[in-house]
Amino acid sequence: MKTYGQFCPVAKAAEIFAERWTPLIIRELLMGCHRFSELEMGLPHIPRSLLVQRLRSLEDAGVVERKQDPNGRKPRYNLTTAGAELFSIVKGLGEWGQRWVNHDVGLEDLDPGLLMWDMRRRIHMDRLPQQRVVVQFDFHGAREGTYWLVLEHPEPSVCLQPPGFDVDLFINTDTIAMHRLWMGKLKWADALRQELIEIEGPTSLVRDFPNWLALSLFSGVASALETHRPSADQVLSQS
C-alpha cells in the first residue's frame, strides 16, 4: 500500500479508503453483500484478482473480517466496527455525487444488470403480497436484455435466466428511462404517460408495483443544477 508519508489522519484514512474500487467494495459490504460472488455482482467490471487484493488489504487494515462459513460453504466478508463507521462517509460521498456530479444518466452509465442488483435490495418488503411475485424486465433502446426479479419473503433475488416460475408482471422499459427513474431523475407518472415504461399483468399487481420499489438510496437528493438554478428576479437583475 502506498502512503502519503504524512501524520495527518485524512492522509492516513485516504491510504485505506481512497484506493480505486475500495469505496465501491465498502459500499457493497454496507449494502449487505457478504460473499465474493455477491461482491462481483455489485462490481461487474473489477478484475477478480484486484478484488481479492483489495479485500486482503481491507482485512490487513482492520476494516473487513473474513470468516469461514461453519457449514463449509465459501467464506463470508463482514465489516468490522471500524468498517461499519464508514457508512456515513460512503453515504455522504454518494449524496455529494448525486448533488454535484450525477446530474443525469448518460449512455456510458447504463448497466441493466447492476441496476437490477441494486433494485432487489431496495424493496419495501412490508408492502409485498404474501405470495411470490415474479417480474420480467425487458430492456430496450441503448442497452437491451431480459432479467427476472423474484419478489418473495424473506429476500428478493435477481435471475439472469428464467427462474422456473410463472411470470406475474412484465415490464417493458426503455433502458435509460429505467435508470433515470431509479436515480430520481424521472417520475413514475411521467414514465408511464410517455410510454417509456409499460407494465402488464393483473390489475392489482400493476397498480401496486411502483410502491414496492424504494428507488436508489440517493434518489431523493436534488441536483445542484436544480437547487442552484437562478430565479427569474436574479436573471433580470443581471440583464
N, C-alpha and C positions, 0 to 999 in steps of 0.2 A: 504494500500500500504506500503510495506516495504521500509525503507530508509537506505542509507549508513551512515547517520549521518555526512556528510561532506559538507563543504561550496563550494566545487569545482563545477563549472557549468557542468562539464562532469558527475559527480555523480548525480547531480540534474536532468539532462536530461535523464540519463540512468534509473532513477527511473520510468520515464514515458514510455520511448521508448523501453527499453530492456527487458520488461517482455515477457514471452513466448506468442507467437501468435500476440503480439501487432504490430511488424513491418509488418507482413503479412496483418493484418487488415488495417493498414495505406496504404500499397501497393494497396489493393483493392479499397480503397476510392480514392486514387490518380489516379487509372486507370478507374474511372468513375462509380463504384458501389455506390449506394445510399440507396438501400432498404435492409432490413435484409435478405430477400431471395436471393438477389444477392450476398451478403457477404457470405452466406452459400455455394453458388455455387463455389465461388473462394477459400473457405476454407473448403473443404469437410470433413476433419477429426476433426474439432473443435466441442466440445460439445456445444449445444445451450446455456446452462446455462453459460458456460465460455465466449461465445461470448457476451451475454448480460452484463456480469460482466465487460468485457474489454471495451465495448462501454461506459458503465456508468463511468468507471474510466477515459476514454479519455474525456468524457464530463466534468467531475469534474476538469480535468487538463486544460480545455480550448482549447483542440486540436480538438474536434468534437462538432458540434451542432446538436441537434435533433429537427426537425420541423415537425409538423403535416401537412399532405397534405390537402390543402383547400377543395378538393373535397371529403374528408372523407376517402381516402384510407390510407393504413398503412404509418407510419412516414418515413421521409427521413433523412438520415445521411449525413452531409456535413462537410468537413474540414473547420476550421476557418482559419484566416490568419496565425496563429501560426502553424496549421496543414499543410497548403499548403507549408510552408517553409521547411518542411521535405522532399520535393521531391528530392532535390539534395543529401540528406543523404541516402534515400532509393535507389536512382539510383546508387550512389557511392558504396553502400553496395552490390548491385547486380553485378556491374561491377567487384568489388573485388572478389566476389564469383565465377563469371564466369572465371576470370583470374587464380585464385589460388586454387579453390576447385572443381568446377564443370567441371572436365576435360573430362568427358563423361557421358552418360546416362546409369545407371545400372538398373537391374530388380526391385530393391526396389524403383526406382524413377518413375516408369510407372503409369500414371493416364490418360487414354484417355479422360475422362470427363473433367478433369481440362485443358488438352491440348486444347480441343475444345472450352472451355470457354475463354481461352486466345486467341485462334485463331480468334474468332468472333470480338474481339475488336482491332485486329491488321490487319485490312483490308484496302487496298488502295481504299477508296470509290470513288475517282475520276477516277479510272480505270475500275470500274464495268460497264457493259452494263446497259441500262435504264430498261430493263425488269428483273424481278425476276429470280434468278438462284438458284435452289435447288441442293445441293451437298450431296450425301450419302457417308459416310465414313464407310467402313467395315474393322475393325482392326482384324488382326490375328497374331498368334505367341504367345509371352509370355503373352499377355493380349488380350482378344477378346471382341468385342462389336460393335454395329452399332449406329451411330449418324448422325444427319442431320444438315447441315449448310445452313441456308436460307439467301442468299445474296440479299438484296434489300435496296433501299433508303427509309427512312433516316438512318436506323440502321439494321445491320445483327442480326440474332438470332440463337440460338442453340436449337435443339429439341432432346429429349431423346426418343420420339415416332414419328412415321411417321407424318409429318406436314400437310398432307392432300393435298399437291400439287404434281404434276408430278415431278419426279426426272430428272434433266438435266445432271448431271455428277455423275459418280460412281467412287469412289476412293477405290481401294483395296490395303491395305497397311500393311506391317509388322509394328507392334506397336512400336518396338524400333526404326526402321528406321524413322518413322514419328516424334517421339520425338527428335531424333538426328538432323533431318533436321530442325525442328523448332528452335532448340538451336544453329544452325550454325555449327554443327559437321558433317554434310553431305550435299553435294550439290545436287540440283535437278537433274542435268545431270547424276551424278553417281547413284543416287537412281533409276532413270528411266532405265538407261542402265543395271543395275544389277537386274532389275525387282523386286526391293524391294517395289516400289510404282507403281501402274498401274492406269491410268486414262482412262475412257471410256465415250464417249459422242460425241456430234457434234464437228467436227474438230476445228472450231474457238474457242470454249469454252475450249477444251483440250489444245490448244496452249496457250491461254491467262491465264488460271487458275493460274499457278505458279506466274505470275506477279501481281496477286491480293493480295497475302499474303505478309505482311510486315515482317513476322517472329518475333521471340521474340525481345523484346527491347534490350536484351543483346546478340543477336546472332552475332553481329559484333565484340565482344570483344574476342580477341585471348587468348587461354590458355597459361599460363606461361610455360607449357611443350613444346610449340612450339616456343614461343618468346625467351625462355632462353635455347633452345637446343644448346649445344656446336657445334661450327663449326668444319669442318674437320681438320683445322690447330690446333685448340685447342686440339682435341683428339690426334693428332700426337705428339704434344709437350709434352703431359702428358705420352706418351708411352715410 
